[in-house]
Amino acid sequence: MPNVMIRRKDDGGLLFYVAKKDMEETIATVETDTDEAWGGEVELTDGSRWFIDPISPPPQFPTTLRFKRAGD
């Protein structure tokens, strides 16, 4: 379960960065993205899918969270 840094891009989108893999992608979709919670399955623009248990209340960005690959 890598530590993932998530921050807002200038256009308002979210950037997903895994330092150990030097991987940086834009988040395409988030399963749960409401005023009450954020998380679940996250799909990146490269098609990879990651998972984090929904967080309530939603985190403030930038932040570092522990994700796991979806389906693992």
VEXGUVEX-916989 format. One record per atom (N, C-alpha, C): residue number from 1; residue in one letter; atom name; x, y, z. Coordinates in Angstrom, 1 decimal, always signed. Atoms other than C-alpha are relative to their C-alpha. Layout:
BEGIN
<rec seq="NUM" type="A" atom="CA" x="X" y="Y" z="Z"/>
...
// end
This chain:
BEGIN
<rec seq="1" type="M" atom="N" x="+0.8" y="-1.2" z="+0.0"/>
<rec seq="1" type="M" atom="CA" x="+0.0" y="+0.0" z="+0.0"/>
<rec seq="1" type="M" atom="C" x="+0.9" y="+1.2" z="+0.0"/>
<rec seq="2" type="P" atom="N" x="-0.9" y="-1.2" z="+0.0"/>
<rec seq="2" type="P" atom="CA" x="+2.0" y="+3.0" z="-1.2"/>
<rec seq="2" type="P" atom="C" x="-0.7" y="+1.3" z="+0.5"/>
<rec seq="3" type="N" atom="N" x="+0.5" y="-1.3" z="-0.3"/>
<rec seq="3" type="N" atom="CA" x="+1.7" y="+6.5" z="+0.1"/>
<rec seq="3" type="N" atom="C" x="-0.1" y="+0.8" z="-1.3"/>
<rec seq="4" type="V" atom="N" x="+0.3" y="-0.8" z="+1.2"/>
<rec seq="4" type="V" atom="CA" x="+0.1" y="+8.7" z="-2.5"/>
<rec seq="4" type="V" atom="C" x="-0.3" y="+1.4" z="+0.4"/>
<rec seq="5" type="M" atom="N" x="+0.2" y="-1.5" z="-0.2"/>
<rec seq="5" type="M" atom="CA" x="+0.3" y="+12.5" z="-2.6"/>
<rec seq="5" type="M" atom="C" x="-1.1" y="+0.4" z="-1.0"/>
<rec seq="6" type="I" atom="N" x="+1.1" y="-0.5" z="+0.9"/>
<rec seq="6" type="I" atom="CA" x="-2.9" y="+14.1" z="-4.0"/>
<rec seq="6" type="I" atom="C" x="+0.0" y="+1.5" z="+0.2"/>
<rec seq="7" type="R" atom="N" x="+0.1" y="-1.5" z="+0.0"/>
<rec seq="7" type="R" atom="CA" x="-3.0" y="+17.8" z="-4.9"/>
<rec seq="7" type="R" atom="C" x="-0.9" y="+0.5" z="-1.1"/>
<rec seq="8" type="R" atom="N" x="+0.8" y="-0.7" z="+1.0"/>
<rec seq="8" type="R" atom="CA" x="-5.2" y="+20.1" z="-6.9"/>
<rec seq="8" type="R" atom="C" x="+0.8" y="+0.6" z="-1.1"/>
<rec seq="9" type="K" atom="N" x="-0.7" y="-0.7" z="+1.2"/>
<rec seq="9" type="K" atom="CA" x="-4.1" y="+21.1" z="-10.4"/>
<rec seq="9" type="K" atom="C" x="-0.6" y="+1.4" z="-0.2"/>
<rec seq="10" type="D" atom="N" x="+0.5" y="-1.3" z="+0.3"/>
<rec seq="10" type="D" atom="CA" x="-4.6" y="+24.6" z="-11.7"/>
<rec seq="10" type="D" atom="C" x="-1.4" y="+0.0" z="-0.6"/>
<rec seq="11" type="D" atom="N" x="+1.3" y="+0.1" z="+0.6"/>
<rec seq="11" type="D" atom="CA" x="-7.6" y="+23.4" z="-13.6"/>
<rec seq="11" type="D" atom="C" x="-1.1" y="-0.5" z="+0.9"/>
<rec seq="12" type="G" atom="N" x="+1.0" y="+0.5" z="-0.9"/>
<rec seq="12" type="G" atom="CA" x="-9.3" y="+22.1" z="-10.5"/>
<rec seq="12" type="G" atom="C" x="+0.0" y="-1.6" z="+0.1"/>
<rec seq="13" type="G" atom="N" x="-0.1" y="+1.4" z="-0.1"/>
<rec seq="13" type="G" atom="CA" x="-8.5" y="+18.4" z="-11.2"/>
<rec seq="13" type="G" atom="C" x="+0.9" y="-0.4" z="+1.1"/>
<rec seq="14" type="L" atom="N" x="-0.9" y="+0.6" z="-1.1"/>
<rec seq="14" type="L" atom="CA" x="-6.7" y="+16.1" z="-8.8"/>
<rec seq="14" type="L" atom="C" x="+1.1" y="-0.8" z="-0.6"/>
<rec seq="15" type="L" atom="N" x="-1.2" y="+0.7" z="+0.5"/>
<rec seq="15" type="L" atom="CA" x="-3.2" y="+14.9" z="-9.4"/>
<rec seq="15" type="L" atom="C" x="+0.4" y="-1.1" z="+1.0"/>
<rec seq="16" type="F" atom="N" x="-0.3" y="+1.2" z="-0.9"/>
<rec seq="16" type="F" atom="CA" x="-2.2" y="+11.4" z="-8.0"/>
<rec seq="16" type="F" atom="C" x="+1.5" y="-0.3" z="-0.3"/>
<rec seq="17" type="Y" atom="N" x="-1.4" y="+0.1" z="+0.2"/>
<rec seq="17" type="Y" atom="CA" x="+1.5" y="+11.0" z="-7.4"/>
<rec seq="17" type="Y" atom="C" x="+0.6" y="-1.1" z="+1.0"/>
<rec seq="18" type="V" atom="N" x="-0.7" y="+1.1" z="-0.8"/>
<rec seq="18" type="V" atom="CA" x="+3.4" y="+7.8" z="-6.1"/>
<rec seq="18" type="V" atom="C" x="+1.5" y="+0.2" z="-0.2"/>
<rec seq="19" type="A" atom="N" x="-1.4" y="-0.4" z="+0.1"/>
<rec seq="19" type="A" atom="CA" x="+6.9" y="+8.9" z="-5.3"/>
<rec seq="19" type="A" atom="C" x="+0.9" y="-1.3" z="-0.3"/>
<rec seq="20" type="K" atom="N" x="-0.8" y="+1.1" z="+0.2"/>
<rec seq="20" type="K" atom="CA" x="+8.4" y="+5.4" z="-5.1"/>
<rec seq="20" type="K" atom="C" x="+0.0" y="-0.6" z="-1.4"/>
<rec seq="21" type="K" atom="N" x="+0.1" y="+0.5" z="+1.4"/>
<rec seq="21" type="K" atom="CA" x="+7.3" y="+4.6" z="-8.7"/>
<rec seq="21" type="K" atom="C" x="+0.2" y="+1.2" z="-0.9"/>
<rec seq="22" type="D" atom="N" x="-0.1" y="-1.2" z="+0.8"/>
<rec seq="22" type="D" atom="CA" x="+7.8" y="+8.2" z="-9.9"/>
<rec seq="22" type="D" atom="C" x="-1.2" y="+0.1" z="-1.0"/>
<rec seq="23" type="M" atom="N" x="+1.2" y="+0.0" z="+0.9"/>
<rec seq="23" type="M" atom="CA" x="+4.2" y="+7.9" z="-11.3"/>
<rec seq="23" type="M" atom="C" x="-0.8" y="+1.2" z="+0.4"/>
<rec seq="24" type="E" atom="N" x="+0.9" y="-1.2" z="-0.1"/>
<rec seq="24" type="E" atom="CA" x="+2.1" y="+11.0" z="-11.8"/>
<rec seq="24" type="E" atom="C" x="-1.1" y="-0.1" z="-1.0"/>
<rec seq="25" type="E" atom="N" x="+1.2" y="+0.1" z="+0.9"/>
<rec seq="25" type="E" atom="CA" x="-1.4" y="+10.8" z="-13.3"/>
<rec seq="25" type="E" atom="C" x="-1.1" y="+0.9" z="+0.6"/>
<rec seq="26" type="T" atom="N" x="+1.2" y="-0.7" z="-0.4"/>
<rec seq="26" type="T" atom="CA" x="-4.6" y="+12.8" z="-13.2"/>
<rec seq="26" type="T" atom="C" x="-1.1" y="-1.0" z="+0.4"/>
<rec seq="27" type="I" atom="N" x="+1.2" y="+0.8" z="-0.4"/>
<rec seq="27" type="I" atom="CA" x="-7.6" y="+11.3" z="-11.4"/>
<rec seq="27" type="I" atom="C" x="-1.1" y="+0.2" z="-0.9"/>
<rec seq="28" type="A" atom="N" x="+1.1" y="-0.1" z="+0.9"/>
<rec seq="28" type="A" atom="CA" x="-10.3" y="+10.6" z="-13.9"/>
<rec seq="28" type="A" atom="C" x="-1.4" y="-0.1" z="+0.7"/>
<rec seq="29" type="T" atom="N" x="+1.3" y="+0.1" z="-0.8"/>
<rec seq="29" type="T" atom="CA" x="-13.1" y="+9.4" z="-11.5"/>
<rec seq="29" type="T" atom="C" x="+0.3" y="-0.5" z="+1.4"/>
<rec seq="30" type="V" atom="N" x="-0.1" y="+0.4" z="-1.4"/>
<rec seq="30" type="V" atom="CA" x="-13.6" y="+8.9" z="-7.8"/>
<rec seq="30" type="V" atom="C" x="-1.4" y="-0.6" z="+0.3"/>
<rec seq="31" type="E" atom="N" x="+1.2" y="+0.6" z="-0.3"/>
<rec seq="31" type="E" atom="CA" x="-16.3" y="+6.5" z="-6.6"/>
<rec seq="31" type="E" atom="C" x="-0.9" y="+0.8" z="+0.9"/>
<rec seq="32" type="T" atom="N" x="+0.8" y="-0.9" z="-0.9"/>
<rec seq="32" type="T" atom="CA" x="-17.4" y="+8.7" z="-3.7"/>
<rec seq="32" type="T" atom="C" x="+0.7" y="+1.3" z="+0.1"/>
<rec seq="33" type="D" atom="N" x="-0.5" y="-1.4" z="+0.0"/>
<rec seq="33" type="D" atom="CA" x="-16.9" y="+12.4" z="-4.0"/>
<rec seq="33" type="D" atom="C" x="-1.2" y="+0.9" z="+0.4"/>
<rec seq="34" type="T" atom="N" x="+1.1" y="-0.8" z="-0.5"/>
<rec seq="34" type="T" atom="CA" x="-19.5" y="+14.2" z="-1.8"/>
<rec seq="34" type="T" atom="C" x="+0.5" y="+1.0" z="+1.1"/>
<rec seq="35" type="D" atom="N" x="-0.4" y="-0.8" z="-1.1"/>
<rec seq="35" type="D" atom="CA" x="-19.5" y="+16.8" z="+0.9"/>
<rec seq="35" type="D" atom="C" x="+0.2" y="-0.8" z="+1.3"/>
<rec seq="36" type="E" atom="N" x="-0.1" y="+0.8" z="-1.2"/>
<rec seq="36" type="E" atom="CA" x="-19.7" y="+14.0" z="+3.4"/>
<rec seq="36" type="E" atom="C" x="+1.1" y="-1.0" z="+0.0"/>
<rec seq="37" type="A" atom="N" x="-1.0" y="+1.1" z="+0.0"/>
<rec seq="37" type="A" atom="CA" x="-17.1" y="+11.5" z="+2.2"/>
<rec seq="37" type="A" atom="C" x="+0.7" y="+0.1" z="-1.4"/>
<rec seq="38" type="W" atom="N" x="-0.8" y="+0.1" z="+1.2"/>
<rec seq="38" type="W" atom="CA" x="-14.3" y="+11.0" z="-0.4"/>
<rec seq="38" type="W" atom="C" x="+0.8" y="-1.3" z="+0.0"/>
<rec seq="39" type="G" atom="N" x="-0.8" y="+1.2" z="+0.1"/>
<rec seq="39" type="G" atom="CA" x="-12.7" y="+7.8" z="-1.6"/>
<rec seq="39" type="G" atom="C" x="-0.7" y="-1.1" z="-0.8"/>
<rec seq="40" type="G" atom="N" x="+0.5" y="+1.1" z="+0.8"/>
<rec seq="40" type="G" atom="CA" x="-13.6" y="+4.3" z="-2.8"/>
<rec seq="40" type="G" atom="C" x="+1.0" y="-0.3" z="-1.1"/>
<rec seq="41" type="E" atom="N" x="-0.8" y="+0.3" z="+1.2"/>
<rec seq="41" type="E" atom="CA" x="-12.3" y="+3.2" z="-6.2"/>
<rec seq="41" type="E" atom="C" x="+0.3" y="+1.3" z="-0.7"/>
<rec seq="42" type="V" atom="N" x="-0.5" y="-1.2" z="+0.7"/>
<rec seq="42" type="V" atom="CA" x="-10.2" y="+5.9" z="-8.0"/>
<rec seq="42" type="V" atom="C" x="+0.6" y="-0.5" z="-1.3"/>
<rec seq="43" type="E" atom="N" x="-0.6" y="+0.4" z="+1.3"/>
<rec seq="43" type="E" atom="CA" x="-9.5" y="+5.5" z="-11.7"/>
<rec seq="43" type="E" atom="C" x="+0.8" y="+1.2" z="-0.5"/>
<rec seq="44" type="L" atom="N" x="-0.9" y="-1.0" z="+0.6"/>
<rec seq="44" type="L" atom="CA" x="-6.6" y="+7.4" z="-13.3"/>
<rec seq="44" type="L" atom="C" x="-0.2" y="+0.1" z="-1.5"/>
<rec seq="45" type="T" atom="N" x="+0.1" y="-0.2" z="+1.4"/>
<rec seq="45" type="T" atom="CA" x="-6.3" y="+8.7" z="-16.8"/>
<rec seq="45" type="T" atom="C" x="+0.7" y="-1.0" z="-0.8"/>
<rec seq="46" type="D" atom="N" x="-0.7" y="+1.1" z="+0.7"/>
<rec seq="46" type="D" atom="CA" x="-3.9" y="+5.9" z="-17.7"/>
<rec seq="46" type="D" atom="C" x="-0.8" y="-1.3" z="+0.1"/>
<rec seq="47" type="G" atom="N" x="+0.8" y="+1.2" z="-0.1"/>
<rec seq="47" type="G" atom="CA" x="-6.7" y="+3.4" z="-16.8"/>
<rec seq="47" type="G" atom="C" x="+0.2" y="-0.9" z="+1.2"/>
<rec seq="48" type="S" atom="N" x="-0.2" y="+0.7" z="-1.2"/>
<rec seq="48" type="S" atom="CA" x="-5.2" y="+2.1" z="-13.6"/>
<rec seq="48" type="S" atom="C" x="-1.0" y="+0.4" z="+1.1"/>
<rec seq="49" type="R" atom="N" x="+1.0" y="-0.2" z="-1.1"/>
<rec seq="49" type="R" atom="CA" x="-7.5" y="+1.7" z="-10.6"/>
<rec seq="49" type="R" atom="C" x="+0.6" y="-0.3" z="+1.3"/>
<rec seq="50" type="W" atom="N" x="-0.5" y="+0.0" z="-1.3"/>
<rec seq="50" type="W" atom="CA" x="-6.7" y="+2.3" z="-7.0"/>
<rec seq="50" type="W" atom="C" x="-1.1" y="+0.1" z="+1.0"/>
<rec seq="51" type="F" atom="N" x="+1.1" y="+0.0" z="-0.9"/>
<rec seq="51" type="F" atom="CA" x="-8.7" y="+2.0" z="-3.8"/>
<rec seq="51" type="F" atom="C" x="+0.4" y="+0.5" z="+1.4"/>
<rec seq="52" type="I" atom="N" x="-0.1" y="-0.4" z="-1.4"/>
<rec seq="52" type="I" atom="CA" x="-9.0" y="+3.7" z="-0.4"/>
<rec seq="52" type="I" atom="C" x="-1.4" y="+0.0" z="+0.6"/>
<rec seq="53" type="D" atom="N" x="+1.3" y="+0.0" z="-0.7"/>
<rec seq="53" type="D" atom="CA" x="-11.7" y="+3.3" z="+2.2"/>
<rec seq="53" type="D" atom="C" x="-0.5" y="+1.5" z="+0.0"/>
<rec seq="54" type="P" atom="N" x="+0.5" y="-1.4" z="+0.0"/>
<rec seq="54" type="P" atom="CA" x="-14.0" y="+6.4" z="+1.9"/>
<rec seq="54" type="P" atom="C" x="+0.4" y="+0.7" z="+1.4"/>
<rec seq="55" type="I" atom="N" x="-0.4" y="-0.9" z="-1.1"/>
<rec seq="55" type="I" atom="CA" x="-12.8" y="+9.2" z="+4.3"/>
<rec seq="55" type="I" atom="C" x="-1.1" y="+1.0" z="+0.3"/>
<rec seq="56" type="S" atom="N" x="+1.0" y="-1.0" z="-0.4"/>
<rec seq="56" type="S" atom="CA" x="-15.3" y="+11.3" z="+6.2"/>
<rec seq="56" type="S" atom="C" x="+0.5" y="+0.7" z="+1.3"/>
<rec seq="57" type="P" atom="N" x="+0.3" y="-0.9" z="+1.1"/>
<rec seq="57" type="P" atom="CA" x="-15.1" y="+14.2" z="+6.3"/>
<rec seq="57" type="P" atom="C" x="+1.1" y="-0.1" z="-1.1"/>
<rec seq="58" type="P" atom="N" x="-1.0" y="+0.1" z="+1.1"/>
<rec seq="58" type="P" atom="CA" x="-13.3" y="+14.5" z="+2.9"/>
<rec seq="58" type="P" atom="C" x="+1.3" y="+0.8" z="+0.4"/>
<rec seq="59" type="P" atom="N" x="-1.3" y="-0.6" z="-0.4"/>
<rec seq="59" type="P" atom="CA" x="-9.6" y="+15.4" z="+3.2"/>
<rec seq="59" type="P" atom="C" x="+0.2" y="+1.4" z="-0.8"/>
<rec seq="60" type="Q" atom="N" x="-0.4" y="-1.2" z="+0.6"/>
<rec seq="60" type="Q" atom="CA" x="-8.2" y="+18.8" z="+2.4"/>
<rec seq="60" type="Q" atom="C" x="+1.2" y="-0.3" z="-0.9"/>
<rec seq="61" type="F" atom="N" x="-1.1" y="+0.3" z="+0.9"/>
<rec seq="61" type="F" atom="CA" x="-5.8" y="+18.8" z="-0.6"/>
<rec seq="61" type="F" atom="C" x="+0.9" y="+1.2" z="+0.0"/>
<rec seq="62" type="P" atom="N" x="-0.7" y="+1.2" z="+0.2"/>
<rec seq="62" type="P" atom="CA" x="-2.8" y="+18.6" z="-0.8"/>
<rec seq="62" type="P" atom="C" x="+0.0" y="-0.9" z="+1.3"/>
<rec seq="63" type="T" atom="N" x="-0.1" y="+0.9" z="-1.1"/>
<rec seq="63" type="T" atom="CA" x="-2.6" y="+15.5" z="+1.3"/>
<rec seq="63" type="T" atom="C" x="+0.7" y="-1.3" z="-0.4"/>
<rec seq="64" type="T" atom="N" x="-0.6" y="+1.3" z="+0.3"/>
<rec seq="64" type="T" atom="CA" x="-0.8" y="+12.1" z="+1.5"/>
<rec seq="64" type="T" atom="C" x="-0.9" y="-1.1" z="+0.7"/>
<rec seq="65" type="L" atom="N" x="+0.8" y="+1.1" z="-0.4"/>
<rec seq="65" type="L" atom="CA" x="-2.9" y="+8.9" z="+1.8"/>
<rec seq="65" type="L" atom="C" x="+0.5" y="-1.3" z="-0.4"/>
<rec seq="66" type="R" atom="N" x="-0.5" y="+1.3" z="+0.3"/>
<rec seq="66" type="R" atom="CA" x="-2.3" y="+5.2" z="+1.7"/>
<rec seq="66" type="R" atom="C" x="-1.1" y="-0.7" z="-0.9"/>
<rec seq="67" type="F" atom="N" x="+0.9" y="+0.7" z="+1.0"/>
<rec seq="67" type="F" atom="CA" x="-3.9" y="+3.5" z="-1.4"/>
<rec seq="67" type="F" atom="C" x="+0.4" y="-1.4" z="-0.2"/>
<rec seq="68" type="K" atom="N" x="-0.4" y="+1.3" z="+0.5"/>
<rec seq="68" type="K" atom="CA" x="-3.9" y="-0.1" z="-2.6"/>
<rec seq="68" type="K" atom="C" x="-0.6" y="-0.1" z="-1.4"/>
<rec seq="69" type="R" atom="N" x="+0.5" y="+0.3" z="+1.4"/>
<rec seq="69" type="R" atom="CA" x="-4.4" y="-1.3" z="-6.2"/>
<rec seq="69" type="R" atom="C" x="-1.4" y="-0.6" z="+0.1"/>
<rec seq="70" type="A" atom="N" x="+1.4" y="+0.5" z="+0.0"/>
<rec seq="70" type="A" atom="CA" x="-8.1" y="-2.0" z="-6.9"/>
<rec seq="70" type="A" atom="C" x="+0.1" y="-1.5" z="-0.6"/>
<rec seq="71" type="G" atom="N" x="+0.0" y="+1.4" z="+0.5"/>
<rec seq="71" type="G" atom="CA" x="-8.6" y="-5.8" z="-7.3"/>
<rec seq="71" type="G" atom="C" x="+1.0" y="-0.8" z="+0.7"/>
<rec seq="72" type="D" atom="N" x="-1.1" y="+0.8" z="-0.7"/>
<rec seq="72" type="D" atom="CA" x="-5.6" y="-6.8" z="-5.2"/>
<rec seq="72" type="D" atom="C" x="-0.6" y="-0.6" z="+1.3"/>
// end
